[in-house]
């Protein structure tokens, strides 16, 4: 069960999540369709407003659509990390 702690990034529409595990592969998805083969990314894209996911080593950055609320996205990333990473 992995944890994901959010922290700000220079982009106001992106949050960086520090993981307590190392990802086996680089994640780079710009749509829900691209993420179809990755259960973690699918779970994150289920949150409203997720525009893109990038992950490497021990962090994931999630970009939201402008104006989307962060709370459901943060909850989705943390739940997906606990279940899939």
Secondary structure, 3 states (H helix, E strand, C coil): CCCEEEEECCCCCEEEEEECCCCCCCEEECCCCCCCCCHHHHHHHCCCCEEEEEEECCEEEEEECCCCCHHHHHHHHHHHHHHHC
